[in-house]
Amino acid sequence: MTTIERKRIRPGILLALVLSSGISCAAQQSSAEAAIHARLRNECRRAARIIRTGRPAPRLTWAAERIPECTDVGPAALGRRWRMIGGNADDLEALTLATMRVRDGALFTDLLAVAEDGSRPPQVRVATMLALAKLTNPGLSIPLSFLTPPDTIRRIPMALGSTTHASRGHGTVAMPPGYRLQILALLEQLTADRAGQPREVWYAAGMLAKRVRADLADTPEP
């Protein structure tokens, strides 16, 4: 082989090596991404199972933090848990924080049903109302304990809380038109029904109704 022929072959070999290296890197990247997606799917399935059953209890906080990222299974798991959960304060706090980070039409319907259901514990209904109020102002942060009625009620104050950066997962079902007005109507209805509602419910509803009304005034329905 002459020197000229060797010079002509070397660029071809270099090009082949470069292409081979690029294909190998792309394959490795694709494999790594597939592994990440598989891990996230498995974590979402595990988080959804923990949310639905409430067990194991020590993993509830982890599941509540993870579930808002699980747009396919998260809303259904949260909705089912709301229909089953009791009045344990720690469980309610974790579930409320998780729900407040999810925007999904089916979950919205579940929350409305629980808030209206007089057979559910008052603490559960108050927590669902707080999660609903959060939908009108994604940056709103109000601890559940702020909604507890005092021994003597002279008037119902507006629920006050800090405003945080809104980070929210979106489910697969769109929110219905006018959902913020639906939330306000429910809260006002519960506030007005003092004779038929537990004290904890109508007081919290009144606080949240004032806050939702103020938020709607600042950012009206489109």
Secondary structure, 3 states (H helix, E strand, C coil): CCHHHHHHHHHHHHHHHHHHHHHHHHHHHHHHHHHHHHHHHHHHHHHHHHHHHCCCHHHHHHHHHHHHHCCCCHHHHHHHHHHHCCCCHHHHHHHHHHHCCEECHHHHHHHHHHHHCCCCCHHHHHHHHHHHHHHHCCCEECCHHHHCCCCCCCCCCCCCCEECCCCCEECCCCCCCCHHHHHHHHHHHHHHCCCCCCHHHHHHHHHHHHHHHHHHHHCCCC
